[in-house]
Amino acid sequence: MYYLEINHLRKSFGDLEVLSDISLTLEQGKVLAIIGPSGSGKSTLLRCATYLERMDGGDLTYLGEKAVNMDEKGNSVYAKPAKLKEIQQNFGLVFQNFNLFPHFSVIKNIMHPLIKVQKKSKEEAKEIARKLLEKMGLSEKENSYPYQLSGGQQQRVSIARALALNPKVLFFDEPTSALDPELTGEILKVIRELASEHMTMVIVTHEMNFAKNVADYVIFMDKGVIVEEGSPDQIFTSDNPRTKEFLGKFD
Amino acid sequence: MNFETMISQMTGGMTETIGIFAWTLVFSLPFGLLIAFGRMSKYKWLSTIVKLYISIMRGTPLMLQLLVVFFGPYYLFRISMGGSWRFISIIIGFTLNYGAYFAEIFRSGIESMPIGQYEAAKLLGYSRIQTFFMIIFPQVIKRILPAMANEIITLVKDTSLAFSIAYMEMFTIAKQIAAANTTFVPFVIAAVFYYVFNLLVAGVIGLMEKKLNYYH
């Protein structure tokens, strides 16, 4: 059973088709990196997979549960809201610009959804939050507010917040694009650690070396289609002219 | 008439003025939030009606609106309202008017919230109501406090418009005493009263702003 499966995903904004016929699968414990130039549709793909954008066509399945079905014309048919919500518990998303709640302290950012959404007790929530903050090296920051933290620290809090809900699949939407190189390093280290713990992850990234070293599978997208996909070795030594052109810019 | 008598006659009016102020706030703040939702509704017919409502409330004098509410039941339906109608109609009139202004302030605050806050809340599994009241609204309050302060200070002074339907609030009494005794003193007392009242209001809102300063 795949942890994530997408078939024939289509998405348009008005007349502009931003994704056409995207299919992918992801097995438990694997890391998928999606690379490609800006505007290639990789973030939109992630947003469709996490319900932030509505898919026009294609289906979406988490752990065998269909969140979005396809009718005979290939158009997307969404499951009932209750079902969608249930399936939603399988995934989390780490945003490019963190999106922490500024009026909550660091620990409350992590505890609040546990208490209000997952109905855990305050004690249990605190225990989970403290454990994750320790893992992120932020134990001494639990009572700080997001504005008091560096970008890298904020991103680590947002990763902890997503992990707290115990998702099966964790998405990262360009998690280091708002950070300087030094802070980028600390986030990549965290993601690398998660990979070593066999967290199932989908990472949209511009960090080519990172994709090469951490991902089990790489998808290269351009203009809304998958140009090439395969193991990091295959992609980074590809003969495909478009892939070579794109990767060449990073050497 | 000596000073003490004046003060004691005006004190009762001050209580009435504070009553108008307080009740108007109690009703117009939630009403304003409701109007703001209507204004932002995805249903075009609803947002259009609400937009028109706000436009009328902001585009006509509050004094005229008070008169319409007070005399409306009689002129429109030939209904004679009871003795407490004078006060109730004032609260209705002020609430309808101030609700419209507050609605625009709420709307500006809500619309200024970054979309990422909604998206993060959605991904974490918050319901729409939880998202609004736990994540969005507390941040909106911080953003709109300065604009609210302006409006609430104006309300303190606008309570004097209740004189237009001869409600015995402080300003109405001040005018009567001034006319009967040909003296300027009641107006000075009234001015001091409004000024001190507004100092207090500004102080309280200042404290709230300070309290919300714990985050950016």
Interface residues (C-beta under 8 A of the other chain):
Chain A: T50 Y51 L52 K85 Q88 Q89 G92 L93 F95 N97 N99 L100 F101 P102 H103 H112 P113 K116 V117 Q118 Y145 P146 Y147 S158 R161 A162 L165
Chain B: P114 G116 Q117 E119 A120 K122 L123 L124 G125 Y126 Q130 M134 I135 P138 Q139 K142 Y214 Y215 H216
